[in-house]
């Protein structure tokens, strides 16, 4: 090796080391969510390196229940929650089940889906009439989608006293309990209704009859967001980049592989069906990450009807701050 090549090699190494030394460290983000197909944007952003590009390092934890998720956010154990927005409404209004610190300061900064909610029952159940005297399960009795199940049941002729409701934790937990025969019906989110139907269970209703519904939202503490604006903006930009990548039909095979890799009991055939639901042009994941005002109002209407202590809730913007969305993605 001649002198010139040696010098070039050394200078190249020094230049690379200098660039590495100047690169700012990635901001850690602790994200807590429920296990399910609605996490595709996070899985995609991790695979494609979008989080790192935006200067954040995401560590994702799956929660066993909504109470655990909210308590973890308020205790500072997690930074961002991805959960049904009703959980935010419930705890901000003092209607949640878990014990939390006083004066919670949770808010929603983005939307991700319309819920993907289906009522799935045991193989012998053909309609809601067959559920009289039976057990139906929810995540928690007063938060999440519990009120959706009660309202859909009521609209199908099943009165409040006609069945017993029990808490069973997040969707993945309820899916496993349904298969084990611990209850006769529950509310499942995509792709768990497909997984259950593949095993002979029966979808007897969806939440579409309720009209627009805001499902998953990005949730954080206002105090945390003020102190970590750059990280939250980076998270939003990476999430949006992942959503665009997911909706690029050229990536379909990889997206289906992500579903198989990340969801227990998922098969290639069911991944194709899940893809068609999760990434439908209408009714799929929310490509622009916008919160749906009409969907938020539906959630508040159900909470006003079933929540305790009873309150009339009408203003969804009370729980929302779109300033981080605007900084990350521009005004809608």
Helices and strands as residue ranges (DSSP letters): H 3-22, E 27-33, G 37-39, H 40-48, H 50-53, E 56-62, H 66-74, E 80-84, H 85-92, E 106-111, E 117-121, G 128-131, E 135-138, H 146-155, E 164-167, H 171-179, E 185-189, H 192-197, E 202-206, G 207-210, E 216-221, H 222-227, H 229-247, G 249-251, H 252-262, H 268-278, H 293-306, G 316-319, H 323-329
